[in-house]
Amino acid sequence: MDPTAVSTIAQGTLVTSAISAFVTGLNGIWRRHPNYGILAGAAAMNSGLTAFTFFGIREFAISPLLVSSLSTKEYQRRRRALEPLSSDISEQSPVSWGDLRRQRLLDSAVSGALTAGSLRALKTGPKGILSGAVAGAAVCAILQYSYNEIGVQRLKYITRPRSSQSKPTIPADDNTSVFERVLSSLGIDRVPDDKYLIMLKDRREKHLRRIQELEAQIAQEESLGTDEEQLK
């Protein structure tokens, strides 16, 4: 199982609840509903329970099952990521933009189908399982793809070379798009290629050192176990 599963469930539940409460409360204020605060709280609770169910099913059941059973490129890569001692970083295949866009699509679609089908069955009975499952799978797959696309665009923005540096005669403000200004206001700045490569090399060195430490620790534990058996 992914060691970040618990934090993913918590973050997904909190973000979903916050967005649902904000949108519902804003809509209530717009429509001048007298109890918009109660509506926002109810929406946050309902969406939070749904999100908790969805992320719990995905992180604790569906994702571990798919990672352990499927042999596609994505799941092989995720399986190697969970086994650092048995994988060679230099042999890992590069990840394309398409791979990032398809990340966890199947996990979210299956989990959405199970979550929506179960909730629909509780509300309308067994006759609503199929329609709820189909709708849930479609919605969750679209949301997961949108989330992946945002991540891809963020990476492209961060790693894109700054061509404006070679044209000092043109004001920087004129070449700054609205999207760049929004990201800059959120504290997301572009990283030059040389600095990004240095960051990747540092991360690789840290992972390699950690692997060596773990291998040495395992070898030490094995030697201690052998000594204990000899003493017995």
Contacts in CASP RR format, 6 or more apart in sequence:
PFRMAT RR
TARGET T0000
AUTHOR 0000-0000-0000
METHOD contacts of the structure
MODEL  1
MDPTAVSTIAQGTLVTSAISAFVTGLNGIWRRHPNYGILAGAAAMNSGLT
AFTFFGIREFAISPLLVSSLSTKEYQRRRRALEPLSSDISEQSPVSWGDL
RRQRLLDSAVSGALTAGSLRALKTGPKGILSGAVAGAAVCAILQYSYNEI
GVQRLKYITRPRSSQSKPTIPADDNTSVFERVLSSLGIDRVPDDKYLIML
KDRREKHLRRIQELEAQIAQEESLGTDEEQLK
1 59 0 8 1.000
1 60 0 8 1.000
1 63 0 8 1.000
1 64 0 8 1.000
2 8 0 8 1.000
2 59 0 8 1.000
2 63 0 8 1.000
2 64 0 8 1.000
2 78 0 8 1.000
2 82 0 8 1.000
5 56 0 8 1.000
5 59 0 8 1.000
5 60 0 8 1.000
5 63 0 8 1.000
6 59 0 8 1.000
8 55 0 8 1.000
8 59 0 8 1.000
9 52 0 8 1.000
9 55 0 8 1.000
9 56 0 8 1.000
9 59 0 8 1.000
12 51 0 8 1.000
12 55 0 8 1.000
13 48 0 8 1.000
13 51 0 8 1.000
13 52 0 8 1.000
13 55 0 8 1.000
16 47 0 8 1.000
16 48 0 8 1.000
16 50 0 8 1.000
16 51 0 8 1.000
17 44 0 8 1.000
17 45 0 8 1.000
17 47 0 8 1.000
17 48 0 8 1.000
17 51 0 8 1.000
18 44 0 8 1.000
19 47 0 8 1.000
20 43 0 8 1.000
20 44 0 8 1.000
20 46 0 8 1.000
20 47 0 8 1.000
20 48 0 8 1.000
21 40 0 8 1.000
21 41 0 8 1.000
21 43 0 8 1.000
21 44 0 8 1.000
21 47 0 8 1.000
22 40 0 8 1.000
23 43 0 8 1.000
24 36 0 8 1.000
24 39 0 8 1.000
24 40 0 8 1.000
24 41 0 8 1.000
24 42 0 8 1.000
24 43 0 8 1.000
24 44 0 8 1.000
25 36 0 8 1.000
25 37 0 8 1.000
25 39 0 8 1.000
25 40 0 8 1.000
25 43 0 8 1.000
27 36 0 8 1.000
28 36 0 8 1.000
28 39 0 8 1.000
28 40 0 8 1.000
29 36 0 8 1.000
33 39 0 8 1.000
50 115 0 8 1.000
50 119 0 8 1.000
53 115 0 8 1.000
53 118 0 8 1.000
53 119 0 8 1.000
54 111 0 8 1.000
54 112 0 8 1.000
54 115 0 8 1.000
54 140 0 8 1.000
55 111 0 8 1.000
56 111 0 8 1.000
57 111 0 8 1.000
57 112 0 8 1.000
57 114 0 8 1.000
57 115 0 8 1.000
58 104 0 8 1.000
58 107 0 8 1.000
58 108 0 8 1.000
58 110 0 8 1.000
58 111 0 8 1.000
58 112 0 8 1.000
61 111 0 8 1.000
62 107 0 8 1.000
62 110 0 8 1.000
62 111 0 8 1.000
62 114 0 8 1.000
63 104 0 8 1.000
63 107 0 8 1.000
66 75 0 8 1.000
66 106 0 8 1.000
66 107 0 8 1.000
66 110 0 8 1.000
67 75 0 8 1.000
67 78 0 8 1.000
67 79 0 8 1.000
67 82 0 8 1.000
68 79 0 8 1.000
73 93 0 8 1.000
73 99 0 8 1.000
74 99 0 8 1.000
74 102 0 8 1.000
74 103 0 8 1.000
77 92 0 8 1.000
77 93 0 8 1.000
77 95 0 8 1.000
77 99 0 8 1.000
80 86 0 8 1.000
80 87 0 8 1.000
80 92 0 8 1.000
81 87 0 8 1.000
84 207 0 8 1.000
84 210 0 8 1.000
84 211 0 8 1.000
84 214 0 8 1.000
85 211 0 8 1.000
85 214 0 8 1.000
85 215 0 8 1.000
85 218 0 8 1.000
89 204 0 8 1.000
89 207 0 8 1.000
89 208 0 8 1.000
97 152 0 8 1.000
97 156 0 8 1.000
98 152 0 8 1.000
100 148 0 8 1.000
100 151 0 8 1.000
100 152 0 8 1.000
100 155 0 8 1.000
101 145 0 8 1.000
101 148 0 8 1.000
101 149 0 8 1.000
101 152 0 8 1.000
102 148 0 8 1.000
103 144 0 8 1.000
103 148 0 8 1.000
104 144 0 8 1.000
104 148 0 8 1.000
105 141 0 8 1.000
105 144 0 8 1.000
105 145 0 8 1.000
105 148 0 8 1.000
107 144 0 8 1.000
108 140 0 8 1.000
108 141 0 8 1.000
108 143 0 8 1.000
108 144 0 8 1.000
109 137 0 8 1.000
109 138 0 8 1.000
109 140 0 8 1.000
109 141 0 8 1.000
109 144 0 8 1.000
110 137 0 8 1.000
111 140 0 8 1.000
112 133 0 8 1.000
112 136 0 8 1.000
112 137 0 8 1.000
112 139 0 8 1.000
112 140 0 8 1.000
113 132 0 8 1.000
113 133 0 8 1.000
113 134 0 8 1.000
113 136 0 8 1.000
113 137 0 8 1.000
113 140 0 8 1.000
114 133 0 8 1.000
115 136 0 8 1.000
115 140 0 8 1.000
116 132 0 8 1.000
116 133 0 8 1.000
116 135 0 8 1.000
116 136 0 8 1.000
116 137 0 8 1.000
116 139 0 8 1.000
116 140 0 8 1.000
117 128 0 8 1.000
117 129 0 8 1.000
117 130 0 8 1.000
117 132 0 8 1.000
117 133 0 8 1.000
117 136 0 8 1.000
118 129 0 8 1.000
119 132 0 8 1.000
120 128 0 8 1.000
120 129 0 8 1.000
120 131 0 8 1.000
120 132 0 8 1.000
120 133 0 8 1.000
121 128 0 8 1.000
121 129 0 8 1.000
154 183 0 8 1.000
154 188 0 8 1.000
157 179 0 8 1.000
157 180 0 8 1.000
157 183 0 8 1.000
157 188 0 8 1.000
157 190 0 8 1.000
158 188 0 8 1.000
158 189 0 8 1.000
158 190 0 8 1.000
158 191 0 8 1.000
158 196 0 8 1.000
159 190 0 8 1.000
159 191 0 8 1.000
159 193 0 8 1.000
159 196 0 8 1.000
160 190 0 8 1.000
161 192 0 8 1.000
161 193 0 8 1.000
162 190 0 8 1.000
162 192 0 8 1.000
164 170 0 8 1.000
164 172 0 8 1.000
164 175 0 8 1.000
176 184 0 8 1.000
183 189 0 8 1.000
191 199 0 8 1.000
END
